[in-house]
Amino acid sequence: MFVEFQGGLEIGVFNMRSFAKMAVVAAALTVATSGTALAQPEAINITISPKFAHQVEKLGEREVDDQIADLTRELNRTLERRGALQGATLDLVITDLKPNRPTMQQMVDRPGLDPIRSLSVGGAAFEGTVTTADGVKHNVKYDYYSPTIYDSLGSATWADANRAYLRFATNLANGRFVTR
């Protein structure tokens, strides 16, 4: 039995044997990867620095809580995917957050801000310690801000902060305990 598929840029003919072979390969890959345990850190603890705490009200508590969750999620995802820092404890303190566009709280506090046209250089800064599974402590300090306002054009509210999270997580996964 043949089924003809017409769509996209190609016209192809598929038969049931081809489909059955693909199903067997997909099932084999699923079984092969399901038994693989991914490495992940023991704990990721993220807090806000006392100096930055006064900014939380201006940015909005929900927004800052979301950024803590985003940083945690990015660290977990990157370190798991790379199999890095298994059993490590990450204790980080956010020292600064700058949105590229106004947050909801900022727009409530200052009605003249435009969520589309208002734009700024964004980014994030954090520091803390990474304690590896063997008990060795590494001090870390990282920040990233867009070099120019032109790099922020077309960005979402927290695009540069998210870029900082990804770059920091990638550095940790590569064994670079950044202190800049």
Sequence and secondary structure as in RCSB ss.txt:
>XXXX:A:sequence
MFVEFQGGLEIGVFNMRSFAKMAVVAAALTVATSGTALAQPEAINITISPKFAHQVEKLGEREVDDQIADLTREL
NRTLERRGALQGATLDLVITDLKPNRPTMQQMVDRPGLDPIRSLSVGGAAFEGTVTTADGVKHNVKYDYYSPTIY
DSLGSATWADANRAYLRFATNLANGRFVTR
>XXXX:A:secstr
 EEEEEETTEEEEEEHHHHHHHHHHHHHHHHHHHT      SEEEEEE HHHHHHHHHH HHHHHHHHHHHHHHH
HHHHHHHT STT EEEEEEEEEE SS  HHHHHH TT  TTT     EEEEEEEEE TTS EEEEEEEEE SSGG
GGTT  TTHHHHHHHHHHHHHHHTT   B 
